[in-house]
Amino acid sequence: MYLRKLLTPIAMLPLAAMMGGCADDSSPDAYNGTGALDVSLTVVAPEGLDVDGSAMPATGDFALTLTSAANGASHRWTSFDDYEQGSGFTAGKYTVSAIYSPLNHEGMPDALRPAFAAEEEAAISEGQTTSLLLRAQMTSAVVTVNASDEFITRFGNDAVTLHALNGGFVKPVGIAGEYNYLKAGSVGCGVTVGGANGPLALMLQSNIETRSGKLLPFRLDYDPATLDLTATWGDDGSTTIAVTKELLSARAPVITVSADILELTEHTSGDKPLTFTVEPSTSAPLANVFLSISSASLYEQGCPPYIDLAHPSESDLAFMKSVDMEVPRFEPGKTTVINLDNLIDNLEYRADGNNTTQMSISAVDAMRRTNTPVVTSVVTLPAELSVESVSDAVIGVNRADITVVSPSQNPEKYLTVKAGDTPLAIGPGEPLGEGRYRISITLPEGNEPVDVDILYNGTVKATATIRRVSPDYSVALDAFATYAMLRIDMADDDLRDIVTDNLSVWIDGAQHPVYARDTERNAIYVMGLTPATRYSLRTSLLPRPSEKDPEFNFVTERAAQLPNPSFEDVKHTIELDKINSGGRYSQTYAEIYNWQNTSSFDEWTPTKWAMTNAKTFNKSARNMNTWYVQPSVVSTLDAMDADYGVELISVAFDPAGPEIAPYRQESEPYVRYSRNIPEIAYRAAGRIFLGSYSFDAASMTETYNEGLPFASRPTSLNGFYQYRPAAANPADRGLVEIELFGEENGREVVIASAETRLSPATGYAAFNIPLSYNRFGIKATRIKVMFSSSDTPTGIATESINVKTDDDPVSATSIGSRLKLDNITLAY
């Protein structure tokens, strides 16, 4: 077990993204995914160099930085000694670095003290203490200068200037081999010589490469006889300049700067342009114009440590273009002004305190004469930013405007807005004057308020809460018996779909689940309502509805059923005793027709349903014979349950049926019936329906008065059936039709209709006929339901053609398909 130490509050705040919970001593279950880290640091002296011990840093001189590989979160301790060993962090991989970068009073690298750095990767495991050793290596280059006595006699002890092209101009500590610590990279060496017009500087060499922790020796000699000034360096580098009267008689390039030091807020330039003015020599054109830059901020943006403005490389030009820096033109004999405003406008404040940028320009003419070093420094201050106003975000649109106040000249370029760890998209900024800018951000989908952090250049400057508001929309409600349909209406089609997809429903103060959403019809459906019940309903796009949201008070429809749906209520409607059944026939082959079969009818039929018996069992028929008179609807004891069902029968009938010729037996065996089958004029399907029915035998016309008043809208018609098609028409099917009507603009319209055909079934089988309603808000006023034993439209002529029956001389009947029904229900 390790002991996880509690960091001080100051240290914990920046480490919130990396640190887990802490405990004095706890079981492994309490680690909560954290481990501990011990860090030790040792400073390694470079090999082959005799570095003065006073120049070597102590561990407390190093700054320590810990960076998470998972999310980039980091924390910096100004002194290594401030880090509390055994601190707890979330398990994972980290980069641990220690840096010592001594600066002089000008904020530039100190030539008297070398810089050191170390970096290692650490893997922290849960419940474990990880130990890490950092070995700090020298990152400075070591430069020595040795001058001959002739050189010192001619030019003096203070004539040499070293120029680290990425670190400014440095007077060497001495010219007798003392160590000078410069930034590794390109180094130049210049000498000031006496000129006819005052001191004159010569650039001996400008781009000698140095390496970290390595020695670069310079030696300077002068030959009074030849006037040659010679510089040698390293193993084989050398250059010579003849210091002649001609060289000394002309003026060197002259460079001036508009400001020696500036303090500027990041991403701003001063009230006046920062410029270098380059005036060329009087006798030689410019060979090089070096812009040296020492800037941690600009280096992070790809800035090179120096640029020869007279001969920029392709990479130099690419960087200058990226910061909108104009490439100056140097023409012989003409003064050139170099404007650095666009360059310093890219300076960014750094939390590590390295915020001094030093820039210098040195010009070298064709005779290697150069100017006295001209340097300017820019101290970068953090940009302050405040939020003036925040607009609400309309749900579905998910955009909000934030007005910020900032001295930055282009704040939206450096702004980041985050919701938690998620960066939000930012639209183009709109300057409003007086340092005010309006930015538009896009929020994630949702209806909850969003807390955002507003970061400038990666640092949180302000926070804000963006409220969600509902777009303007209207809702219409159509309540059925057990569900309700809500239709959304608004001008914006895209928003209408979003509202349809996200609208919540509250019934009697509690959120109610949405059963389905239909963006094509812009409708949502809520289920689980109770028929004939009063409700209060609100809709909202917000987490809870408000008084501004639409409200409805309504009563659901009744779950009404059809009359006598199980056919249990019956009445005695058909009673007829001993009517002829077929024609007369002989007992033998003798033509004595003294036998006549008869049949009696004693049938019950369901009440509250209309049926076609008045047509097929017409008691006023001219010839009351079973060939011509048959009931097409009767109650049956073959029920699904309880006592009764109903049977519909397709039959042949004829109210004016002709007399049937007597039948003489032809041979033995003799039959007990007449084999003569008459011509029967009509066929009819057995039908029951809601409404009333009448038949006129004289005119052979029938009247269907279909439908009953009905104020509910069912979702389906259901029931049980048996079906046996006629042998003469095995493809026949039972037919079920349902229609519901409502009133629209003063006229009756169909609001739902459906039909189905019932296939053969020897035992009771279920059927279901779904109903849908496409006329929103139109209540039902009437219902029609019809069942038929054959699949044919109504009409005596039509049915007589389409209905097929099977002639049976034994029973003297012509009967076709049979449909039995029971337990008819409406679902809601």
C-alpha positions in Angstrom: 0.0 0.0 0.0 1.2 3.5 -0.7 0.2 6.7 1.0 -1.5 9.2 -1.4 -0.6 12.7 -0.2 -3.0 15.6 -0.5 -1.7 18.4 -2.7 -2.2 21.9 -1.5 -5.3 23.6 -3.0 -3.2 25.8 -5.2 -1.6 22.8 -6.8 -4.8 20.8 -7.1 -6.8 23.3 -9.1 -4.7 23.1 -12.3 -4.4 19.4 -11.9 -8.1 18.6 -11.8 -7.9 16.8 -15.1 -5.1 14.5 -13.8 -5.6 14.0 -10.1 -7.9 11.5 -8.5 -9.2 11.2 -4.9 -6.7 11.2 -2.1 -6.5 9.4 1.2 -4.1 9.2 4.2 -4.2 5.5 4.3 -6.8 3.3 2.7 -7.5 -0.1 1.2 -6.8 -0.7 -2.5 -10.6 -0.3 -3.1 -10.2 3.4 -2.2 -7.5 4.1 -4.8 -10.2 5.2 -7.3 -7.9 4.6 -10.3 -5.0 6.6 -8.9 -1.3 6.0 -8.4 1.6 8.0 -6.8 4.7 9.5 -8.4 8.1 10.2 -6.9 10.5 12.3 -9.0 14.3 12.7 -8.5 16.5 15.0 -10.4 20.2 15.0 -11.1 22.2 17.6 -13.1 24.8 16.0 -15.4 27.9 18.0 -16.2 28.9 17.9 -19.9 31.8 15.6 -20.8 35.0 17.4 -21.8 34.0 20.8 -20.4 35.3 22.3 -17.2 32.2 24.1 -16.1 32.5 26.3 -13.0 30.5 24.8 -10.2 28.9 28.2 -9.6 27.4 28.1 -13.0 25.8 24.7 -12.3 22.1 24.9 -11.2 20.6 23.4 -8.1 17.5 21.2 -8.4 15.4 24.1 -6.9 16.4 26.2 -9.9 14.5 23.9 -12.3 10.8 24.2 -13.2 8.9 20.9 -13.3 6.1 20.2 -15.7 3.8 17.2 -15.7 1.6 16.6 -18.8 -1.1 13.9 -19.3 -0.8 11.9 -22.5 -4.6 11.1 -22.2 -6.0 14.7 -22.4 -3.0 17.1 -22.6 -3.7 18.6 -19.2 -0.6 19.9 -17.6 0.7 21.6 -14.5 3.9 23.5 -13.8 5.8 23.8 -10.6 8.0 26.9 -10.6 10.6 25.1 -8.6 11.3 21.4 -8.5 11.5 21.6 -4.7 7.8 22.7 -4.7 6.7 19.3 -5.9 5.5 17.1 -3.1 6.8 13.6 -3.6 4.2 10.8 -3.6 1.5 13.0 -5.0 -1.4 11.0 -6.4 -2.5 11.2 -10.0 -5.0 9.3 -12.2 -3.4 6.2 -13.6 -2.0 6.6 -17.1 1.0 7.9 -19.1 2.6 11.2 -18.5 5.5 13.3 -19.8 7.6 14.8 -17.0 10.1 17.6 -17.8 12.5 19.8 -15.9 13.9 23.0 -17.4 16.5 25.5 -16.2 16.7 28.5 -18.5 18.7 31.4 -16.8 17.8 34.8 -18.1 19.7 38.1 -17.8 18.2 41.4 -16.7 17.0 42.0 -20.3 15.0 38.7 -20.1 17.3 37.0 -22.6 19.5 33.9 -22.1 22.3 34.6 -19.6 25.7 34.0 -21.2 27.2 33.4 -17.7 25.1 30.4 -16.9 24.2 27.4 -19.1 20.7 26.1 -19.6 19.7 22.5 -18.7 16.7 20.3 -19.5 15.4 16.8 -18.9 12.4 14.9 -20.1 11.1 11.4 -19.4 7.9 9.3 -19.8 6.2 8.0 -16.7 3.5 5.3 -16.5 1.5 5.6 -13.3 -0.4 2.4 -12.2 -3.3 2.2 -9.9 -2.3 1.6 -6.3 1.4 1.8 -7.1 4.1 4.3 -6.5 6.1 5.1 -9.6 9.7 6.3 -9.2 11.2 8.4 -12.0 14.8 9.8 -12.4 15.3 12.9 -14.5 18.9 13.5 -15.8 19.3 17.1 -16.8 21.7 17.7 -19.7 23.1 21.0 -20.8 21.2 22.5 -23.7 23.5 25.6 -24.2 26.4 25.7 -26.5 29.8 26.8 -25.1 31.7 29.5 -27.0 35.2 30.8 -26.1 37.1 33.7 -27.6 40.9 34.0 -27.6 42.4 37.2 -29.0 46.1 37.7 -29.9 48.0 40.5 -28.4 48.1 42.2 -31.9 44.4 42.1 -32.0 44.0 43.6 -28.6 46.6 46.3 -29.4 44.7 47.2 -32.5 41.1 46.9 -31.5 41.0 46.7 -27.7 39.5 44.3 -25.2 35.9 45.3 -25.9 35.7 45.0 -29.6 34.1 41.5 -29.9 30.4 40.8 -30.1 29.0 37.3 -30.3 25.6 36.9 -32.0 23.4 33.9 -31.3 21.0 34.3 -34.2 18.2 32.9 -32.0 19.4 34.6 -28.8 20.5 38.1 -29.3 23.9 39.9 -29.1 26.3 39.0 -26.3 29.5 40.7 -25.2 31.8 37.8 -24.3 32.8 37.3 -20.7 36.4 37.7 -21.8 38.6 37.2 -24.8 41.1 34.8 -23.0 39.2 31.6 -23.3 36.3 32.2 -20.8 33.1 30.2 -21.3 30.2 31.9 -22.9 26.8 30.0 -22.8 24.7 30.7 -25.9 21.7 29.1 -27.4 22.7 26.2 -29.6 22.3 26.9 -33.3 23.8 29.5 -35.6 26.4 31.8 -34.1 28.1 34.9 -35.6 31.1 36.9 -34.5 31.6 40.6 -35.1 34.4 43.0 -34.4 34.2 46.8 -33.9 37.0 48.6 -35.7 37.8 52.3 -35.7 36.5 54.1 -38.8 36.9 57.5 -40.3 33.3 58.3 -39.3 33.4 56.7 -35.9 33.3 53.0 -34.8 32.7 50.6 -37.5 31.6 46.9 -37.0 32.7 44.0 -39.2 30.8 40.7 -39.4 33.5 38.1 -39.6 31.1 35.1 -39.8 27.3 34.8 -39.3 26.2 31.2 -39.4 28.5 28.9 -37.6 26.6 25.9 -36.2 26.9 25.0 -32.5 25.6 22.1 -30.5 24.2 21.6 -27.0 26.9 20.9 -24.5 29.7 21.2 -27.0 32.6 23.7 -27.2 33.1 26.1 -30.1 36.5 28.0 -29.8 37.1 31.3 -31.6 40.5 32.8 -32.2 41.1 36.3 -33.4 44.4 37.6 -34.9 45.6 40.8 -36.5 48.6 41.3 -38.8 49.7 45.0 -38.7 51.8 44.5 -41.8 49.0 43.2 -44.1 46.1 44.8 -42.1 44.5 41.3 -42.2 41.9 40.5 -39.4 41.6 36.8 -39.2 39.1 34.6 -37.3 39.4 30.9 -36.9 37.0 28.5 -35.2 36.4 24.9 -34.6 38.6 22.5 -36.4 39.0 24.2 -39.8 36.8 27.3 -40.0 38.5 30.6 -40.9 37.9 33.9 -42.6 40.1 37.0 -43.2 39.2 40.7 -43.8 41.7 43.4 -44.8 41.0 46.4 -42.6 42.1 49.0 -45.2 41.6 52.7 -45.3 39.0 52.2 -48.0 37.1 49.8 -45.7 37.3 52.3 -42.8 36.4 55.4 -44.8 32.8 54.5 -45.6 29.9 54.4 -43.3 28.4 51.1 -42.3 24.7 50.4 -42.7 22.6 52.3 -40.3 19.6 50.8 -38.6 17.2 52.4 -36.2 14.2 51.0 -34.4 11.0 52.8 -33.5 10.9 51.5 -29.9 13.5 49.8 -27.7 10.9 48.0 -25.6 7.2 47.5 -25.7 4.6 46.0 -23.4 1.7 44.7 -25.4 -1.3 42.5 -24.8 -1.0 39.3 -26.7 -2.3 39.5 -30.3 -2.1 43.2 -30.4 0.3 45.8 -31.8 1.1 49.2 -30.4 -0.5 52.5 -31.1 2.4 53.2 -33.5 4.0 50.6 -35.8 7.0 48.7 -34.6 9.6 49.3 -37.4 13.2 48.9 -38.2 14.7 51.4 -40.7 17.6 50.2 -42.7 19.8 52.7 -44.4 22.5 51.0 -46.6 26.2 51.8 -46.7 27.4 54.6 -48.9 29.8 52.5 -50.9 28.6 48.9 -51.0 25.2 47.3 -51.5 23.6 45.2 -48.7 24.6 41.5 -48.8 22.5 40.3 -45.8 19.8 41.7 -43.5 19.4 39.3 -40.6 16.3 39.4 -38.5 17.1 37.5 -35.3 14.2 36.4 -33.2 14.2 35.0 -29.7 10.6 34.1 -28.8 9.2 31.0 -27.2 5.7 32.0 -28.4 6.7 32.5 -32.1 8.9 29.4 -32.1 5.8 27.4 -31.2 4.2 28.8 -34.3 7.0 27.7 -36.6 9.0 30.9 -36.5 12.7 30.3 -37.5 15.3 31.8 -35.2 16.6 34.1 -37.9 15.7 35.1 -41.4 17.9 36.7 -44.0 15.4 39.2 -45.2 17.6 39.9 -48.2 17.6 36.3 -49.2 14.7 34.4 -47.4 14.5 30.7 -47.9 11.3 29.0 -49.0 10.5 28.0 -45.5 11.2 31.6 -44.3 8.7 32.9 -46.9 6.1 30.3 -45.9 6.3 31.5 -42.3 6.2 35.1 -43.2 3.1 34.5 -45.3 1.4 32.6 -42.4 1.8 35.7 -40.2 1.0 38.2 -43.0 4.5 39.7 -42.8 5.5 41.6 -45.9 8.8 40.7 -47.5 10.8 43.9 -47.7 12.7 45.0 -50.8 16.2 46.3 -50.5 17.3 48.5 -53.3 20.8 50.0 -53.7 21.1 53.4 -52.1 17.5 53.4 -50.8 16.3 53.3 -47.2 14.0 50.4 -46.3 11.4 50.3 -43.5 10.6 46.9 -42.1 7.2 46.8 -40.3 6.9 44.0 -37.7 3.3 44.8 -36.5 1.9 41.7 -38.2 4.6 39.6 -36.7 4.1 40.8 -33.1 0.4 40.5 -33.5 0.9 36.8 -33.3 2.6 36.8 -29.9 0.9 34.8 -27.3 1.1 35.0 -23.5 2.7 31.9 -22.0 1.8 30.6 -18.5 5.5 29.6 -17.9 6.5 33.2 -17.7 8.6 33.1 -20.9 7.0 36.2 -22.4 9.9 38.4 -23.5 10.5 38.4 -27.2 13.8 39.9 -28.5 14.2 40.9 -32.1 17.3 42.4 -33.7 18.3 43.4 -37.2 21.8 43.4 -38.4 22.7 44.4 -41.9 26.0 43.3 -43.6 27.1 45.0 -46.8 29.2 43.5 -49.5 32.4 44.5 -47.7 31.2 42.8 -44.5 30.6 46.0 -42.7 27.7 45.8 -40.3 25.8 48.0 -38.0 26.0 48.4 -34.3 23.5 45.8 -33.0 19.9 47.3 -32.8 17.6 45.3 -30.5 14.0 45.7 -29.5 12.1 43.7 -26.8 8.4 43.0 -26.6 6.9 41.9 -23.3 3.7 40.0 -23.9 0.9 40.6 -21.4 -2.1 38.3 -21.1 -5.2 39.3 -22.9 -8.1 40.1 -20.7 -11.6 39.1 -21.9 -15.0 39.6 -20.4 -18.5 38.5 -21.5 -20.9 41.4 -22.1 -23.9 39.3 -23.0 -25.1 35.8 -24.0 -28.1 35.1 -26.1 -30.4 32.2 -25.6 -30.2 29.2 -27.9 -33.3 28.1 -29.7 -33.8 24.3 -29.4 -33.2 22.8 -32.8 -31.3 25.8 -34.1 -28.7 25.3 -31.3 -26.9 28.5 -31.9 -26.1 31.3 -29.5 -24.4 34.7 -29.7 -21.8 35.7 -27.2 -20.6 39.3 -27.0 -17.1 39.6 -25.6 -14.9 42.6 -24.8 -11.2 42.2 -25.5 -8.3 44.4 -26.5 -7.2 41.8 -29.0 -7.6 43.0 -32.6 -8.8 39.6 -33.8 -10.1 37.7 -30.8 -12.3 35.2 -32.5 -9.1 33.8 -34.1 -7.9 32.8 -30.7 -11.1 32.1 -28.9 -12.2 28.6 -28.0 -15.6 27.8 -26.4 -16.0 24.5 -24.6 -18.9 22.7 -23.1 -17.0 20.5 -20.6 -14.1 19.0 -22.6 -15.9 19.4 -26.0 -14.9 22.3 -28.2 -17.9 24.1 -29.8 -18.0 25.3 -33.4 -17.5 29.1 -33.7 -18.8 31.1 -36.6 -17.3 34.3 -38.0 -16.9 37.1 -35.5 -18.6 40.5 -35.9 -16.7 43.5 -34.6 -19.0 45.9 -32.8 -16.5 48.6 -32.0 -14.7 49.7 -28.8 -13.2 46.2 -28.3 -16.5 44.4 -28.5 -17.0 41.4 -30.7 -20.0 39.1 -31.3 -19.3 35.4 -31.9 -21.8 32.7 -32.8 -21.4 29.2 -31.4 -23.1 26.0 -32.2 -24.3 23.9 -29.2 -24.8 20.2 -29.1 -28.4 18.9 -29.5 -30.4 19.0 -26.3 -32.8 21.0 -24.2 -30.8 21.6 -21.0 -28.8 24.8 -20.3 -25.2 24.6 -21.3 -22.3 25.8 -19.1 -19.5 26.9 -21.3 -15.9 28.0 -20.7 -14.6 30.8 -22.9 -10.9 30.3 -23.5 -8.5 32.8 -25.0 -5.5 31.1 -26.5 -6.1 28.0 -24.3 -6.7 29.8 -21.0 -10.1 30.1 -19.5 -11.0 33.8 -19.3 -14.8 33.6 -18.6 -17.7 31.3 -18.1 -21.3 31.6 -19.2 -24.5 29.6 -19.0 -26.5 29.4 -22.2 -30.2 28.9 -21.7 -32.3 26.9 -24.1 -35.5 28.3 -25.3 -38.3 26.7 -27.3 -38.9 27.8 -30.9 -42.4 29.1 -31.7 -44.6 26.2 -32.6 -48.3 25.3 -32.4 -49.9 22.0 -31.5 -53.3 20.6 -32.4 -54.6 17.6 -30.4 -56.9 14.8 -31.6 -57.9 12.5 -28.7 -59.1 9.0 -29.3 -60.2 6.5 -26.7 -56.9 5.2 -25.5 -54.4 7.4 -27.3 -54.0 10.9 -28.6 -52.4 12.3 -31.7 -50.6 15.7 -31.6 -49.8 17.5 -34.8 -47.1 20.1 -34.8 -47.3 23.1 -37.0 -44.6 25.8 -37.7 -43.2 27.6 -40.7 -39.7 26.1 -40.7 -39.8 22.6 -42.2 -36.5 21.5 -40.7 -37.4 22.8 -37.3 -40.7 21.1 -37.5 -39.0 17.8 -37.9 -36.7 18.6 -34.9 -39.7 19.6 -32.8 -41.5 16.4 -33.8 -38.5 14.3 -32.8 -37.9 16.0 -29.5 -41.2 17.2 -28.1 -42.1 15.8 -24.7 -45.6 15.3 -23.3 -46.8 15.9 -19.8 -50.2 14.6 -18.7 -51.7 15.6 -15.4 -48.4 17.0 -14.3 -46.3 13.9 -15.0 -44.1 13.2 -18.1 -45.8 10.7 -20.3 -43.9 8.4 -22.7 -44.3 9.1 -26.4 -45.3 6.0 -28.3 -44.4 7.0 -31.8 -43.2 10.0 -33.8 -44.1 10.5 -37.4 -42.1 13.3 -39.1 -43.9 12.8 -42.4 -47.2 13.8 -40.8 -45.4 15.9 -38.2 -47.3 14.0 -35.5 -46.6 12.3 -32.2 -48.7 9.7 -30.5 -49.2 9.1 -26.8 -50.8 5.8 -25.6 -52.0 4.4 -22.4 -55.0 6.7 -21.9 -58.3 5.5 -20.4 -61.5 5.8 -22.4 -64.0 8.5 -21.4 -61.6 10.2 -19.0 -60.7 13.9 -18.6 -57.0 14.8 -18.9 -54.8 17.9 -18.9 -51.9 17.8 -21.3 -48.9 20.0 -22.0 -46.1 19.7 -24.5 -42.6 21.1 -24.1 -39.2 21.0 -25.6 -37.7 22.0 -22.3 -36.9 19.6 -19.4 -40.2 20.8 -17.8 -43.1 22.6 -19.3 -43.9 26.2 -18.4 -47.0 28.3 -18.6 -45.9 29.4 -22.1 -46.1 25.8 -23.4 -49.4 24.7 -25.1 -52.0 23.2 -22.8 -55.0 21.0 -23.6 -57.9 19.9 -21.5 -59.8 17.1 -23.1 -61.9 14.0 -22.6 -61.0 10.7 -24.4 -63.6 8.9 -26.5 -65.7 6.0 -25.2 -64.5 2.5 -26.1 -67.9 1.8 -27.6 -68.7 -1.7 -29.0 -71.0 -2.9 -31.7 -74.6 -3.9 -30.7 -75.0 -7.5 -29.8 -71.3 -8.3 -30.8 -71.4 -11.9 -29.7 -74.9 -12.6 -31.2 -76.2 -13.9 -27.9 -79.3 -11.8 -28.1 -81.6 -13.7 -30.5 -85.2 -13.8 -31.5 -87.5 -16.3 -33.2 -87.9 -14.9 -36.7 -88.4 -17.8 -39.0 -91.1 -20.4 -38.3 -92.8 -22.2 -41.2 -94.4 -25.6 -41.0 -94.3 -28.2 -43.8 -93.7 -26.3 -47.1 -93.0 -28.4 -50.2 -89.4 -29.5 -50.6 -88.9 -30.3 -54.2 -91.6 -31.5 -56.7 -94.1 -34.4 -56.6 -92.7 -37.9 -57.5 -94.0 -41.4 -58.1 -93.4 -44.3 -55.8 -92.5 -46.6 -58.8 -92.1 -46.2 -62.5 -95.9 -46.0 -62.7 -97.0 -42.4 -63.5 -98.8 -42.0 -60.2 -97.3 -38.8 -58.5 -98.7 -39.2 -55.1 -95.6 -38.5 -53.1 -94.5 -35.0 -51.9 -91.6 -34.2 -49.5 -92.0 -31.2 -47.1 -89.7 -29.2 -44.8 -90.3 -27.1 -41.8 -88.3 -24.1 -40.6 -87.8 -23.0 -37.0 -84.9 -20.5 -36.9 -83.6 -17.8 -34.6 -81.6 -14.8 -35.7 -79.5 -12.2 -33.8 -81.1 -9.0 -32.8 -79.9 -5.5 -33.6 -78.4 -6.6 -36.9 -80.0 -6.2 -40.3 -80.0 -9.2 -42.6 -81.1 -10.5 -46.0 -83.7 -13.1 -44.9 -86.6 -10.9 -46.2 -85.2 -11.5 -49.7 -84.2 -15.1 -49.6 -86.9 -16.4 -47.3 -89.8 -14.5 -48.7 -93.0 -15.8 -47.2 -95.1 -14.2 -50.0 -93.3 -16.2 -52.7 -95.6 -17.6 -55.3 -94.3 -21.1 -54.9 -93.3 -21.8 -51.3 -90.8 -24.5 -52.0 -87.4 -25.1 -50.5 -85.8 -24.7 -53.9 -87.1 -21.1 -53.9 -87.2 -20.1 -50.3 -84.1 -20.4 -48.0 -83.0 -18.4 -45.0 -79.6 -16.8 -45.6 -78.9 -15.7 -42.0 -79.5 -17.9 -38.9 -78.3 -18.2 -35.4 -76.1 -21.3 -34.8 -75.2 -23.3 -31.7 -71.8 -23.9 -33.1 -70.4 -20.9 -31.2 -66.9 -19.8 -30.3 -68.1 -19.7 -26.7 -71.3 -19.1 -24.8 -74.5 -20.2 -26.7 -74.8 -18.7 -30.1 -73.0 -17.6 -33.1 -74.4 -16.5 -36.4 -74.2 -18.3 -39.8 -74.4 -16.5 -43.2 -75.3 -18.7 -46.2 -75.2 -18.1 -49.9 -78.4 -19.4 -51.4 -80.5 -19.6 -54.5 -84.0 -18.1 -54.3 -86.9 -17.1 -56.5 -90.1 -15.4 -55.3 -91.8 -16.3 -58.6 -90.4 -19.8 -58.9 -92.2 -21.9 -61.5 -94.1 -25.1 -60.8 -91.8 -28.1 -60.7 -92.7 -30.9 -63.0 -93.5 -34.2 -61.3 -90.8 -36.9 -61.3 -91.4 -40.5 -62.4 -89.1 -43.1 -61.0 -87.0 -44.5 -63.8 -85.9 -47.8 -62.3 -85.1 -49.5 -59.1 -83.9 -48.8 -56.6 -86.5 -46.1 -56.1 -85.5 -42.8 -54.3 -87.6 -40.9 -51.8 -87.3 -37.5 -53.5 -87.7 -35.8 -56.9 -84.7 -35.6 -59.1 -86.1 -32.7 -61.0 -84.1 -29.5 -60.4 -86.0 -26.3 -61.4 -84.6 -23.2 -62.9 -84.0 -20.8 -60.0 -83.7 -17.2 -61.1 -81.6 -15.6 -58.4 -78.6 -16.1 -56.1 -77.8 -14.1 -53.0 -75.0 -13.9 -50.4 -76.1 -14.1 -46.8 -75.4 -10.8 -45.2 -75.7 -9.1 -41.8 -75.0 -5.4 -41.2 -75.7 -2.5 -39.0 -78.8 -0.6 -40.1 -82.0 -1.8 -41.8 -83.1 -3.8 -44.8 -86.2 -4.1 -46.9 -87.1 -6.1 -50.0 -90.0 -5.7 -52.5 -90.7 -9.0 -54.2 -93.1 -7.3 -56.7 -90.4 -5.1 -58.1 -87.5 -7.2 -57.1 -85.8 -4.3 -55.4 -83.9 -4.2 -52.1 -82.9 -1.3 -49.9 -79.8 -1.3 -47.6 -80.0 1.5 -45.0 -76.5 1.0 -43.6 -74.9 2.5 -40.6 -75.7 3.6 -37.0 -74.8 6.7 -35.1 -71.3 6.2 -33.6 -69.0 8.6 -31.8 -65.8 6.6 -31.3 -62.9 5.7 -33.5 -61.6 2.2 -33.0 -58.3 1.0 -34.1 -59.4 -2.3 -35.5 -62.4 -4.7 -36.0 -61.8 -8.2 -34.6 -63.6 -11.5 -34.4 -63.7 -15.2 -35.0 -65.0 -17.1 -38.0 -65.4 -20.4 -39.8 -65.7 -20.5 -43.6 -66.6 -23.2 -46.1 -66.7 -22.1 -49.7 -69.2 -23.6 -52.2 -68.1 -26.6 -54.2 -69.2 -24.7 -57.2 -66.8 -21.9 -56.3 -63.9 -23.0 -54.1 -62.2 -19.7 -54.6 -65.0 -17.8 -52.9 -64.2 -15.9 -49.7 -66.1 -14.4 -46.8 -66.2 -10.6 -46.9 -66.0 -8.1 -44.0 -66.4 -4.4 -44.6 -66.2 -1.5 -42.1 -66.5 2.3 -42.6 -66.5 5.2 -40.2 -67.9 8.6 -41.1 -67.5 12.1 -39.8 -68.5 15.6 -40.8 -66.2 18.0 -42.5 -67.4 21.4 -43.7 -71.0 20.4 -43.3 -70.8 17.2 -45.3 -70.3 13.6 -44.4 -67.0 12.1 -45.2 -65.3 8.7 -44.7 -62.7 9.0 -42.0 -61.6 5.3 -42.0 -62.5 2.3 -44.0 -61.2 -1.3 -44.4 -62.2 -4.7 -45.7 -60.8 -8.2 -45.6 -61.6 -11.5 -47.1 -61.9 -14.6 -45.0 -60.1 -17.7 -46.2 -61.5 -21.3 -45.6 -61.3 -22.4 -41.9 -62.9 -25.5 -40.6 -62.6 -24.4 -37.0 -62.9 -20.9 -35.5 -60.0 -18.7 -36.5 -59.4 -15.0 -35.6 -59.4 -12.1 -37.9 -58.2 -8.5 -37.4 -58.9 -5.5 -39.6 -56.8 -2.5 -38.7 -58.2 1.0 -39.1 -56.3 4.2 -39.8 -57.5 7.8 -39.7 -56.1 10.4 -42.1 -58.5 13.2 -41.4 -57.0 14.9 -38.3 -59.5 16.0 -35.7 -62.7 14.8 -37.4 -64.7 12.8 -34.9 -66.8 9.8 -35.9 -70.6 10.3 -36.3 -71.6 7.0 -38.0 -70.3 3.5 -38.5 -71.1 0.8 -41.1 -70.2 -2.9 -40.7 -71.2 -5.6 -43.1 -70.4 -9.4 -43.2 -71.1 -11.4 -46.3 -70.9 -15.1 -47.0 -69.5 -14.5 -50.6 -67.1 -12.0 -51.9 -69.4 -9.9 -54.1 -70.9 -6.4 -54.0 -74.5 -6.0 -53.1 -77.2 -6.0 -55.7 -79.6 -8.7 -56.9 -78.3 -8.8 -60.5 -74.7 -8.7 -59.4 -75.1 -11.4 -56.8 -77.1 -13.6 -59.1 -74.1 -13.6 -61.5 -71.3 -13.9 -58.9 -72.7 -16.1 -56.2 -72.4 -19.8 -57.0 -74.5 -22.5 -55.2 -74.6 -26.3 -55.2 -77.9 -28.0 -56.2 -79.0 -30.8 -53.9 -82.1 -32.6 -55.0 -82.2 -34.7 -51.8 -82.8 -31.6 -49.7 -84.3 -29.7 -52.6 -82.0 -26.8 -52.0 -79.3 -24.8 -53.8 -76.9 -23.6 -51.2 -73.3 -22.2 -51.5 -70.7 -20.8 -49.2 -71.2 -20.7 -45.4 -69.7 -18.2 -43.0 -70.0 -18.5 -39.2 -69.1 -15.6 -36.9 -68.8 -14.9 -33.2 -67.4 -12.5 -30.7 -67.1 -9.4 -32.9 -65.2 -6.7 -31.1 -63.8 -3.2 -31.7 -60.3 -2.5 -30.3 -59.1 0.9 -29.2 
